[in-house]
């Protein structure tokens, strides 16, 4: 911590408002107090945060990154506050592990990006929902936690509506982000190709794409179409996918891309239609036409 910082214990006593219990509604979800996990390798900072936030949150403190992950995986966390130092444990590495874990990536994370020689620069705070430069300004810390939690609730509600709509659709649908990471698959997709979100995380090359050994031309077609989709080009095409048990399935693929102005990211939606029977029928008709042409050119029935 910076040498000029005041003792955290003294600051905790000075920063307490007359009655923190008057504001429990700020951090309540229904009738339950919000569970805040504080991951701080500095013990003095950790005690300070417990003192100033304990009146509003059910605070759990850890000084170990792996223990923090274990607590989150137990499902006892609604909001995470991470110290951004490189000493003790790397705050950004902990954030990276949270975001790469399908079971934890939804958790709202606030980073304490305190000015100092051993802390994370503010320009490297990717993956966090917000950051706090100086936790000694307790009013700002509390406001940012409350705002992050509210945004997280809105995001969870949006995700619930999205899943409900997706599962109500009879056509297979998948949604992936600007990096190609799949964020939603519906039940119709699972029925067609056999994959569920539990089989993920999915990122290119997706397992339902053909491999070089299976069909290099079909794979190149899909790669070109995927690149066009990431560039927000609207495309429709017939492509060859493979089911989980590696059965070839022809699908018609169409979709759209949207920008998400709140965080500057994008999402890409693809709607599929099983055209395997149509393709087989086309192949049978083509084969019948060839045979018919051969008959018309034959000089006699034996030929």
TITIDREN-278797 format. One record per residue (C-alpha): residue number from 0; residue in one letter; chain; x, y, z. Coordinates in steps of 0.25 Angstrom, whole numbers, plus 2048, in hexadecimal, padded with zeros to 3 digits. Layout:
<nodes>
{NUM,'A','A',{X,Y,Z}};
...
</nodes>
This chain:
<nodes>
{0,'X','A',{800,800,800}};
{1,'X','A',{805,80E,7FE}};
{2,'X','A',{80E,813,80A}};
{3,'X','A',{805,820,80B}};
{4,'X','A',{7F8,818,80E}};
{5,'X','A',{7F2,819,81B}};
{6,'X','A',{7F0,80D,825}};
{7,'X','A',{7E4,805,81F}};
{8,'X','A',{7DF,802,82D}};
{9,'X','A',{7DE,811,831}};
{10,'X','A',{7D8,814,823}};
{11,'X','A',{7CD,809,826}};
{12,'X','A',{7C9,810,833}};
{13,'X','A',{7C9,81E,82D}};
{14,'X','A',{7C1,819,821}};
{15,'X','A',{7B6,812,828}};
{16,'X','A',{7A9,81A,827}};
{17,'X','A',{7A0,81B,833}};
{18,'X','A',{798,80F,830}};
{19,'X','A',{79B,806,824}};
{20,'X','A',{790,7FD,828}};
{21,'X','A',{786,808,823}};
{22,'X','A',{78A,805,815}};
{23,'X','A',{789,7F5,813}};
{24,'X','A',{780,7F7,807}};
{25,'X','A',{78B,7FC,7FF}};
{26,'X','A',{791,7EE,7FF}};
{27,'X','A',{785,7E5,801}};
{28,'X','A',{780,7DB,7F7}};
{29,'X','A',{772,7D8,7FB}};
{30,'X','A',{773,7D5,80A}};
{31,'X','A',{781,7D0,809}};
{32,'X','A',{78E,7D8,80B}};
{33,'X','A',{797,7D9,800}};
{34,'X','A',{7A3,7D0,801}};
{35,'X','A',{7B0,7D8,7FE}};
{36,'X','A',{7BD,7D0,7FC}};
{37,'X','A',{7C9,7D9,7FF}};
{38,'X','A',{7D6,7D4,7F9}};
{39,'X','A',{7E2,7DC,7FF}};
{40,'X','A',{7F0,7D8,802}};
{41,'X','A',{7F2,7E4,80B}};
{42,'X','A',{7ED,7E0,818}};
{43,'X','A',{7EB,7EE,81D}};
{44,'X','A',{7E3,7F2,810}};
{45,'X','A',{7DB,7E5,812}};
{46,'X','A',{7D7,7E9,820}};
{47,'X','A',{7D4,7F7,81C}};
{48,'X','A',{7CB,7F2,811}};
{49,'X','A',{7C4,7E9,81B}};
{50,'X','A',{7C2,7F4,825}};
{51,'X','A',{7BC,7FE,81B}};
{52,'X','A',{7B3,7F4,813}};
{53,'X','A',{7AF,7EB,81D}};
{54,'X','A',{7A3,7F3,821}};
{55,'X','A',{79D,7F1,813}};
{56,'X','A',{7A3,7E4,80E}};
{57,'X','A',{7A5,7D6,813}};
{58,'X','A',{7B4,7D7,811}};
{59,'X','A',{7BE,7CC,80F}};
{60,'X','A',{7CC,7CF,80F}};
{61,'X','A',{7D8,7C7,809}};
{62,'X','A',{7E6,7CA,806}};
{63,'X','A',{7E8,7BE,7FC}};
{64,'X','A',{7E4,7BE,7EE}};
{65,'X','A',{7E1,7AF,7ED}};
{66,'X','A',{7D9,7AF,7FA}};
{67,'X','A',{7D1,7BB,7F4}};
{68,'X','A',{7CE,7B2,7E7}};
{69,'X','A',{7CA,7A7,7F1}};
{70,'X','A',{7C0,7B0,7F8}};
{71,'X','A',{7BA,7B5,7EB}};
{72,'X','A',{7B8,7A7,7E6}};
{73,'X','A',{7B1,7A3,7F3}};
{74,'X','A',{7A6,7AD,7EE}};
{75,'X','A',{7A7,7B6,7FA}};
{76,'X','A',{7AB,7C3,7F3}};
{77,'X','A',{7A2,7CE,7ED}};
{78,'X','A',{7AD,7D8,7EB}};
{79,'X','A',{7BC,7D8,7EA}};
{80,'X','A',{7C6,7E3,7EF}};
{81,'X','A',{7D4,7E0,7EA}};
{82,'X','A',{7E1,7E7,7EF}};
{83,'X','A',{7E9,7EA,7E3}};
{84,'X','A',{7F7,7E8,7E8}};
{85,'X','A',{801,7DF,7E2}};
{86,'X','A',{807,7DB,7F0}};
{87,'X','A',{800,7D0,7F8}};
{88,'X','A',{7F8,7CC,7EB}};
{89,'X','A',{7F6,7D3,7DE}};
{90,'X','A',{7E8,7DA,7DE}};
{91,'X','A',{7E7,7D9,7CE}};
{92,'X','A',{7EB,7CB,7CE}};
{93,'X','A',{7DF,7C8,7D8}};
{94,'X','A',{7D6,7D0,7CF}};
{95,'X','A',{7DB,7C8,7C3}};
{96,'X','A',{7D8,7BB,7C9}};
{97,'X','A',{7CA,7C0,7CE}};
{98,'X','A',{7C6,7C4,7BF}};
{99,'X','A',{7CC,7B7,7B9}};
{100,'X','A',{7C3,7AE,7C3}};
{101,'X','A',{7B5,7AB,7BD}};
{102,'X','A',{7B0,7AA,7CB}};
{103,'X','A',{7B6,7B7,7D0}};
{104,'X','A',{7B6,7C1,7C4}};
{105,'X','A',{7A9,7C7,7C7}};
{106,'X','A',{7AE,7CC,7D4}};
{107,'X','A',{7AF,7DB,7D5}};
{108,'X','A',{7BD,7DF,7D9}};
{109,'X','A',{7C3,7ED,7DE}};
{110,'X','A',{7D2,7EF,7DE}};
{111,'X','A',{7D9,7F7,7E8}};
{112,'X','A',{7E3,7FE,7DF}};
{113,'X','A',{7EA,806,7E9}};
{114,'X','A',{7F5,80F,7E5}};
{115,'X','A',{803,809,7E9}};
{116,'X','A',{80F,802,7E4}};
{117,'X','A',{80A,7F4,7E5}};
{118,'X','A',{7FC,7F5,7E0}};
{119,'X','A',{7F5,7F3,7D3}};
{120,'X','A',{7F5,7FF,7CA}};
{121,'X','A',{7E7,804,7C7}};
{122,'X','A',{7E9,802,7B8}};
{123,'X','A',{7EA,7F3,7BA}};
{124,'X','A',{7DC,7F1,7C1}};
{125,'X','A',{7D6,7E9,7B6}};
{126,'X','A',{7CC,7DF,7BC}};
{127,'X','A',{7C7,7E7,7C8}};
{128,'X','A',{7B9,7EE,7C9}};
{129,'X','A',{7BF,7FA,7D0}};
{130,'X','A',{7CC,7FE,7D7}};
{131,'X','A',{7CE,807,7E4}};
{132,'X','A',{7DB,80F,7E4}};
{133,'X','A',{7DB,812,7F3}};
{134,'X','A',{7D2,80A,7FD}};
{135,'X','A',{7D5,815,807}};
{136,'X','A',{7CA,81D,801}};
{137,'X','A',{7BF,814,807}};
{138,'X','A',{7B3,81B,800}};
{139,'X','A',{7B9,818,7F2}};
{140,'X','A',{7BC,80A,7F6}};
{141,'X','A',{7AE,807,7FB}};
{142,'X','A',{7A8,80E,7EF}};
{143,'X','A',{7B0,806,7E5}};
{144,'X','A',{7AC,7F9,7EC}};
{145,'X','A',{79E,7FC,7EC}};
{146,'X','A',{79E,801,7DD}};
{147,'X','A',{7A6,7F4,7D9}};
{148,'X','A',{79C,7EB,7E0}};
{149,'X','A',{790,7F3,7D9}};
{150,'X','A',{796,7F1,7CC}};
{151,'X','A',{799,7E2,7CF}};
{152,'X','A',{78A,7E0,7D2}};
{153,'X','A',{786,7E7,7C5}};
{154,'X','A',{78F,7DE,7BD}};
{155,'X','A',{78A,7D1,7C4}};
{156,'X','A',{77C,7D5,7C1}};
{157,'X','A',{77F,7D8,7B3}};
{158,'X','A',{786,7CA,7B2}};
{159,'X','A',{77A,7C3,7B8}};
{160,'X','A',{771,7C9,7AD}};
{161,'X','A',{77B,7C6,7A2}};
{162,'X','A',{77B,7B7,7A7}};
{163,'X','A',{76C,7B6,7A8}};
{164,'X','A',{76A,7BC,79A}};
{165,'X','A',{775,7B3,794}};
{166,'X','A',{76F,7A6,79B}};
{167,'X','A',{761,7AA,795}};
{168,'X','A',{767,7AA,787}};
{169,'X','A',{765,79D,77F}};
{170,'X','A',{771,7A0,776}};
{171,'X','A',{780,79E,77B}};
{172,'X','A',{786,7AB,780}};
{173,'X','A',{794,7AE,785}};
{174,'X','A',{799,7BC,789}};
{175,'X','A',{7A8,7BF,78A}};
{176,'X','A',{7B0,7CB,78E}};
{177,'X','A',{7BA,7D4,786}};
{178,'X','A',{7C5,7CA,789}};
{179,'X','A',{7BD,7BE,784}};
{180,'X','A',{7BA,7B9,792}};
{181,'X','A',{7AC,7B2,793}};
{182,'X','A',{7A3,7B8,79D}};
{183,'X','A',{796,7B1,79B}};
{184,'X','A',{791,7A5,794}};
{185,'X','A',{782,7A1,794}};
{186,'X','A',{77C,793,795}};
{187,'X','A',{779,792,787}};
{188,'X','A',{788,793,784}};
{189,'X','A',{78B,788,78E}};
{190,'X','A',{780,77F,787}};
{191,'X','A',{786,781,77A}};
{192,'X','A',{795,780,77D}};
{193,'X','A',{796,77A,78B}};
{194,'X','A',{79E,786,791}};
{195,'X','A',{79A,78D,79E}};
{196,'X','A',{7A0,799,7A5}};
{197,'X','A',{7A6,78F,7AF}};
{198,'X','A',{7AF,789,7A4}};
{199,'X','A',{7B5,797,7A3}};
{200,'X','A',{7BB,7A1,7A4}};
{201,'X','A',{7BA,7A2,794}};
{202,'X','A',{7C3,7AA,78C}};
{203,'X','A',{7C8,7A9,77D}};
{204,'X','A',{7CB,79F,778}};
{205,'X','A',{7BD,79A,77D}};
{206,'X','A',{7BC,78B,77F}};
{207,'X','A',{7B0,78A,775}};
{208,'X','A',{7B9,790,76A}};
{209,'X','A',{7BF,785,761}};
{210,'X','A',{7CE,783,763}};
{211,'X','A',{7D8,783,758}};
{212,'X','A',{7D8,774,757}};
{213,'X','A',{7C9,774,756}};
{214,'X','A',{7C6,77E,74B}};
{215,'X','A',{7D1,789,749}};
{216,'X','A',{7C8,791,73F}};
{217,'X','A',{7BC,791,748}};
{218,'X','A',{7C5,796,754}};
{219,'X','A',{7CB,7A1,74B}};
{220,'X','A',{7BD,7A6,747}};
{221,'X','A',{7B9,7A6,756}};
{222,'X','A',{7C5,7AE,75A}};
{223,'X','A',{7C3,7B8,74F}};
{224,'X','A',{7B4,7BA,753}};
{225,'X','A',{7B8,7BB,762}};
{226,'X','A',{7C2,7C6,75F}};
{227,'X','A',{7B7,7CE,757}};
{228,'X','A',{7AE,7CC,763}};
{229,'X','A',{7B8,7D2,76D}};
{230,'X','A',{7B9,7DE,763}};
{231,'X','A',{7AA,7E0,765}};
{232,'X','A',{7A7,7DB,757}};
{233,'X','A',{799,7D5,755}};
{234,'X','A',{79B,7C7,74F}};
{235,'X','A',{792,7BB,74B}};
{236,'X','A',{798,7AE,747}};
{237,'X','A',{797,79F,746}};
{238,'X','A',{7A2,799,74E}};
{239,'X','A',{7A7,78C,753}};
{240,'X','A',{7A7,789,762}};
{241,'X','A',{7AA,77C,76A}};
{242,'X','A',{7A2,777,776}};
{243,'X','A',{7A8,773,783}};
{244,'X','A',{7A9,765,77E}};
{245,'X','A',{7AF,76A,771}};
{246,'X','A',{7A3,769,768}};
{247,'X','A',{7A3,772,75C}};
{248,'X','A',{798,77C,75C}};
{249,'X','A',{795,787,752}};
{250,'X','A',{78F,793,758}};
{251,'X','A',{78A,7A1,752}};
{252,'X','A',{791,7AC,75B}};
{253,'X','A',{78C,7BA,75C}};
{254,'X','A',{78D,7C5,766}};
{255,'X','A',{790,7D3,76B}};
{256,'X','A',{79A,7DB,773}};
{257,'X','A',{797,7E5,77E}};
{258,'X','A',{79F,7EF,785}};
{259,'X','A',{79E,7F0,794}};
{260,'X','A',{7A0,7FF,797}};
{261,'X','A',{7A1,7FE,7A6}};
{262,'X','A',{7AF,7F6,7A5}};
{263,'X','A',{7B3,7F8,797}};
{264,'X','A',{7B2,7EA,794}};
{265,'X','A',{7AA,7E2,789}};
{266,'X','A',{7A2,7D5,788}};
{267,'X','A',{79F,7CD,77C}};
{268,'X','A',{793,7C4,77B}};
{269,'X','A',{792,7B8,771}};
{270,'X','A',{785,7B1,76E}};
{271,'X','A',{786,7A3,768}};
{272,'X','A',{77D,79B,760}};
{273,'X','A',{77F,78C,75D}};
{274,'X','A',{77F,78A,74E}};
{275,'X','A',{785,77C,74F}};
{276,'X','A',{779,775,749}};
{277,'X','A',{778,780,73E}};
{278,'X','A',{786,77E,73A}};
{279,'X','A',{784,76F,73A}};
{280,'X','A',{778,771,731}};
{281,'X','A',{780,77A,728}};
{282,'X','A',{78B,770,726}};
{283,'X','A',{781,765,723}};
{284,'X','A',{77A,76E,719}};
{285,'X','A',{788,771,713}};
{286,'X','A',{78B,762,712}};
{287,'X','A',{77E,75F,70C}};
{288,'X','A',{780,769,701}};
{289,'X','A',{78E,763,6FE}};
{290,'X','A',{788,755,6FD}};
{291,'X','A',{77C,75B,6F4}};
{292,'X','A',{786,762,6EB}};
{293,'X','A',{78E,755,6E9}};
{294,'X','A',{782,74D,6E6}};
{295,'X','A',{77E,757,6DB}};
{296,'X','A',{78B,756,6D5}};
{297,'X','A',{78C,747,6D5}};
{298,'X','A',{78A,740,6C8}};
{299,'X','A',{783,734,6CD}};
{300,'X','A',{77D,72F,6DB}};
{301,'X','A',{789,726,6DD}};
{302,'X','A',{793,732,6DC}};
</nodes>
